[in-house]
Amino acid sequence: MALRLLHTADWHLGKVLKGVDRTPEIASALADHLRIVREEKIDLVVVAGDLFDRPRVSAEAEAAAFEFFLGLRELGVPALVISGNHDSRPRLEALAPLLELAGAHVRGELRVRGEGGAVRRDWGEAALLPFLSERRAVKAAQLLEADEGSWQHGYSETVGRLIANLTAGFGPGRINLLVAHLTLAGANLKLGGGEFSFYVGNSYAVDPAYLPTSATYVALGHIHRQQKVTDAPAAWYSGSLVQLDFGEGEDAERGVLVVELEPDRPPVVHPLNPGWGKPLRTFRLDPEQLDRRLPEVENWPGYAKLVLAGPPNSALRERLYQDNPHLLEVRFETEAPDPLAEAAAKVETLSWPEAYERYLREVRGLEEMDALLAAFRELYEEGHASA
């Protein structure tokens, strides 16, 4: 049996960049997904995590996701969905029965094989691996061990053992699909869009050797640059739908993947890069270039960030903002950068909850932080909602 699959991930509905809500751009891309599903005669849609940009998003962001799945139902196309590190796992689990009515099978929390982690379909089997922090990965792996106190493996091996459990039923003569939200070692990383560096660094990179060769295709989410990572099995990141942050490469490919699958045959992958959303560009100018090159900034069709060499100039910054509504940031750089400013620049793409988690882990050295993070997120969301 042949299967035509649409692989998509990293929507980040609810993303706000320098005060600009990117949800309408992402919602437009999702509407175009439905066109692709119809025109490409897609049989199954796979969403490999990060539907939303943070645990609580606007009603408009949630509506865009629901409208997409309702559109799939009207087309008669089912979906498999997992959570990413930006999603609220409990919320997706709570919404799962509702989305099931639209034909979308959602897995927010990890479940091992035999408890919902692998699903059987008439075309074969799918193993579903939502994003796991190190602590949650160890807890999940302990379910596979007789002695819960004996688990001493690293993150990569831990996830590898979970993959082995979830894919144990893969066999010949059918399509075997692994859907995961993780960083695979060897992926071309380009941080931005709120992808927390701690979650894409070496400590969170999974060895590709743990991917089973019995898998027909591995649909990955988490890295925003569209790319193939391994050949056997074929493992791809579909990339984000739009350029989410100035930290992401302007030339990076992103979009969706149309994948043709047949049992016991290599998949045929067709990358689609429709150019959804407004482009982002950083302009770096010397003061003497400003008058001559300012039209480049003014005529840029997307959102712009301007970095000017020299000391801060509040009056110039305000004038540039007033004259260029699409200019989202003006930064001044001196020859001797302020170390504090450099440190702040490194975390500027983090959400507040992510920055707080980094502080707890890297400064205070905490490992057990779930209660603190939950309390911080609740306070943050309350303040954000009332702002």
C-alpha positions in Angstrom: 0.0 0.0 0.0 1.3 3.4 -1.0 0.9 6.4 1.3 1.3 10.1 0.5 2.2 12.0 3.6 2.5 15.8 4.4 5.2 16.4 7.0 4.9 19.7 8.8 6.2 21.0 12.2 7.2 24.1 14.2 4.2 26.3 13.5 4.7 28.4 16.6 1.2 29.9 16.5 1.1 32.7 19.0 4.6 33.9 18.2 5.1 37.6 19.1 8.2 39.2 17.6 9.1 42.6 19.1 5.5 43.3 19.7 4.2 42.0 16.4 1.9 39.0 16.4 3.0 36.5 13.7 -0.2 34.4 14.1 -2.0 35.8 11.0 1.0 34.9 8.8 1.2 31.4 10.2 -2.6 31.0 9.9 -2.3 31.9 6.3 0.3 29.2 5.8 -1.9 26.6 7.4 -4.7 27.6 5.1 -2.3 27.0 2.2 -1.5 23.6 3.8 -5.1 22.6 3.0 -4.6 23.5 -0.7 -1.5 21.3 -0.8 -3.3 18.4 0.9 -6.1 18.7 -1.7 -3.9 19.2 -4.8 -1.2 16.6 -3.8 -3.8 14.0 -2.8 -2.3 13.6 0.6 -3.4 10.6 2.7 -2.0 11.5 6.1 -0.7 14.7 7.7 2.0 14.5 10.4 2.6 17.4 12.7 6.0 16.9 14.5 5.5 19.3 17.4 5.5 23.0 18.4 2.1 23.8 17.2 2.1 26.8 19.6 4.9 29.1 20.7 4.1 29.0 24.4 1.9 27.0 26.8 -0.9 29.7 26.7 -1.6 31.5 23.5 -4.4 33.8 22.2 -7.8 32.6 21.2 -6.8 33.5 17.6 -3.8 31.2 17.7 -5.9 28.3 19.0 -8.6 29.0 16.4 -6.1 28.8 13.6 -5.0 25.3 14.7 -8.6 24.1 15.1 -9.6 25.5 11.7 -6.8 23.6 10.1 -7.8 20.3 11.6 -11.5 20.9 10.8 -10.3 21.6 7.2 -8.6 18.3 7.2 -11.7 16.6 8.4 -13.7 18.1 5.5 -11.1 16.7 3.1 -11.3 13.3 4.8 -7.5 13.3 5.7 -6.4 12.1 9.2 -3.5 13.5 11.1 -0.9 12.4 13.7 0.3 15.1 16.1 2.9 15.2 18.9 3.9 18.0 21.3 7.1 20.0 21.1 9.0 21.8 23.8 7.0 25.0 23.3 3.6 23.2 23.6 1.6 22.6 26.8 1.7 18.8 27.0 -1.3 18.6 29.4 -3.4 21.0 27.3 -2.8 19.0 24.1 -3.7 15.8 26.0 -6.9 17.5 27.2 -7.7 18.6 23.7 -6.9 15.1 22.2 -10.5 13.7 22.5 -11.9 16.8 20.8 -9.3 16.8 18.0 -9.9 13.0 17.5 -13.4 13.9 16.3 -11.7 15.9 13.5 -9.5 12.8 12.7 -6.4 14.1 14.4 -4.6 11.6 16.8 -2.8 13.7 19.3 0.0 12.7 21.7 1.0 15.3 24.2 2.6 13.1 26.8 5.0 10.3 26.1 3.5 6.8 26.3 5.5 3.6 25.9 4.6 0.9 23.5 1.4 -0.9 24.5 0.1 2.2 26.3 -0.6 4.4 23.2 3.0 5.3 22.2 2.6 3.3 19.0 -0.5 3.3 16.8 -1.6 0.8 14.2 -3.2 1.8 11.0 -4.2 -0.2 7.8 -1.0 1.0 6.1 1.3 0.1 9.0 2.4 1.5 12.3 3.5 4.9 13.7 5.7 5.5 16.8 5.0 8.8 18.5 7.8 10.5 20.5 6.9 14.0 21.9 9.7 16.3 23.1 11.3 15.1 26.4 13.4 17.2 28.8 16.2 15.2 30.4 14.3 14.7 33.6 11.1 13.4 31.8 13.2 11.2 29.5 14.8 9.5 32.5 11.4 9.1 34.2 9.9 7.6 31.1 12.9 5.2 30.6 12.6 4.0 34.2 9.3 2.5 33.2 11.2 0.1 31.1 13.6 -0.9 33.9 12.8 -3.2 36.9 14.9 -1.1 39.3 13.9 2.6 39.0 17.0 3.7 40.8 19.4 2.1 38.4 19.1 4.5 35.5 22.5 6.1 34.9 22.5 6.6 31.1 22.9 9.9 29.2 20.2 11.7 27.4 21.0 10.3 24.0 21.1 6.7 25.1 17.9 7.2 27.2 16.0 8.5 24.2 17.5 5.8 22.1 16.1 3.1 24.4 12.7 4.8 24.3 12.8 4.8 20.5 13.7 1.1 20.5 10.6 0.4 22.7 8.3 2.5 20.6 9.5 0.9 17.3 9.8 -2.7 18.4 6.8 -3.6 16.3 8.2 -2.3 13.1 8.4 -5.1 10.5 8.7 -5.8 6.8 5.8 -5.5 4.3 4.3 -2.4 5.7 5.0 1.3 6.3 6.8 2.1 9.6 6.7 5.8 10.6 8.6 7.4 13.5 7.5 10.9 14.5 9.7 12.8 17.0 10.5 16.2 18.3 14.2 16.3 19.1 17.6 17.4 18.1 19.4 14.8 16.0 23.2 15.0 16.1 24.5 16.2 12.8 21.6 18.5 12.1 22.4 21.9 10.7 21.6 24.1 13.7 20.6 27.8 13.3 19.2 29.1 16.5 16.3 31.6 16.6 12.6 31.8 16.9 12.8 31.0 20.6 14.5 27.6 20.2 16.3 27.4 23.5 20.0 26.7 23.0 19.9 24.3 26.0 17.5 22.1 24.1 19.5 22.0 20.8 23.0 21.8 22.3 25.2 18.7 22.6 23.6 17.5 25.8 20.2 17.2 24.0 21.5 15.8 20.7 20.4 12.2 20.0 22.8 9.9 18.1 21.3 9.0 14.7 22.5 5.4 15.3 19.4 5.0 17.6 17.0 5.5 14.6 15.9 2.0 13.5 16.7 1.0 10.0 13.3 -0.7 10.0 11.7 2.8 9.8 10.4 3.7 6.4 10.5 7.4 7.3 11.4 9.6 10.3 9.4 12.8 10.6 11.3 15.3 12.8 10.4 18.6 14.4 12.4 21.1 16.5 15.0 22.5 14.1 13.6 25.3 11.9 15.9 24.7 8.9 14.4 22.2 6.4 16.9 19.4 5.9 17.6 15.7 5.5 19.7 14.4 8.4 20.2 10.7 7.6 19.7 8.4 4.7 19.1 5.0 6.4 16.5 5.5 7.7 15.5 8.6 5.8 15.1 11.3 8.5 14.0 14.9 7.7 13.2 18.1 9.4 10.4 19.9 7.6 11.4 23.3 9.0 9.3 26.1 10.4 6.5 27.6 8.3 7.8 31.2 8.4 11.0 32.9 9.4 10.3 33.3 13.1 13.2 35.4 14.3 16.0 37.6 13.1 18.4 35.0 14.5 17.3 32.5 11.8 19.2 32.4 8.5 17.6 34.5 5.8 18.5 31.9 3.2 17.4 28.9 5.2 14.9 26.6 3.5 11.6 26.1 5.4 8.1 24.9 4.5 6.7 21.4 4.3 7.6 18.0 2.9 5.4 15.8 0.6 6.6 12.3 1.1 5.7 9.2 -0.9 5.9 6.0 1.1 5.8 2.4 0.2 6.6 -0.7 2.3 10.2 -1.8 2.1 11.2 1.0 -0.3 13.1 4.2 0.2 10.7 7.2 0.6 10.5 9.9 -2.1 10.7 13.3 -0.5 9.5 16.5 -2.2 10.5 19.7 -0.3 8.0 22.5 -0.7 9.2 26.1 0.1 6.3 28.4 -0.7 7.9 31.4 1.1 5.1 31.9 3.6 5.2 34.9 5.9 7.0 38.2 5.8 10.8 37.9 5.5 13.1 39.2 8.2 16.4 40.9 7.6 19.1 42.5 9.7 20.8 45.6 8.2 24.2 46.6 9.6 25.3 50.1 8.7 27.9 52.6 9.7 26.6 56.1 10.5 28.1 57.6 7.3 26.1 55.0 5.3 22.8 55.7 6.9 21.5 58.4 4.5 22.7 56.5 1.4 21.4 53.1 2.4 18.3 53.9 4.4 16.1 53.4 1.3 17.1 49.7 1.4 15.6 49.5 4.9 12.5 51.6 3.9 11.8 49.5 0.9 12.3 46.1 2.5 9.0 44.2 2.1 9.2 42.4 5.4 10.3 43.2 9.0 13.7 44.8 9.5 16.3 45.1 12.3 18.9 47.9 12.0 22.3 47.7 13.7 24.2 50.9 13.7 27.8 51.3 14.7 28.5 53.9 17.3 27.1 55.1 20.7 23.4 55.0 21.4 21.3 57.9 20.0 17.8 58.0 21.4 16.6 60.8 19.1 17.8 58.9 16.0 16.3 55.6 17.2 12.9 57.3 17.7 12.9 59.0 14.4 13.8 55.7 12.6 10.9 53.9 14.4 8.4 56.7 13.4 9.4 56.8 9.8 9.6 53.0 9.4 6.7 51.0 11.0 8.1 47.7 9.8 11.4 48.4 11.6 11.1 46.3 14.7 14.5 47.0 16.4 17.3 49.6 16.3 20.5 48.6 18.0 23.7 50.6 18.4 27.0 48.8 18.7 30.2 50.4 20.0 33.7 49.1 19.2 34.0 47.7 22.7 30.7 45.8 23.3 29.3 45.9 26.8 29.7 42.3 28.2 26.2 42.6 29.8 24.7 43.6 26.5 26.4 40.7 24.8 25.0 38.3 27.5 21.5 39.8 27.0 21.8 39.4 23.2 22.5 35.7 23.7 19.1 35.2 25.4 17.0 37.8 23.6 15.2 35.0 21.7 14.2 33.2 24.8 10.8 33.5 26.3 10.7 34.5 30.0 9.9 31.0 31.2 12.8 29.6 29.1 15.2 32.2 30.5 14.1 31.4 34.1 14.6 27.7 33.5 18.1 28.4 32.1 18.8 30.5 35.2 17.7 27.8 37.6 19.7 25.1 35.8 22.9 27.0 34.9 23.2 29.5 37.7 21.5 27.8 40.7 22.4 24.3 39.5 18.9 22.9 40.1 17.6 19.7 38.6 14.3 19.4 40.4 12.6 22.6 39.2 9.1 21.6 38.0 7.3 23.3 40.9 9.2 26.5 40.5 8.7 26.6 36.7 5.0 25.9 37.1 4.6 28.8 39.6 6.7 31.1 37.4 4.7 30.3 34.2 1.4 30.8 36.1 2.5 34.3 37.3 3.9 35.1 33.9 0.8 34.1 32.0 -1.4 36.0 34.5 0.7 39.2 34.0 0.9 38.7 30.3 -2.9 38.2 30.0 -3.6 41.4 32.0 -1.1 43.5 30.0 
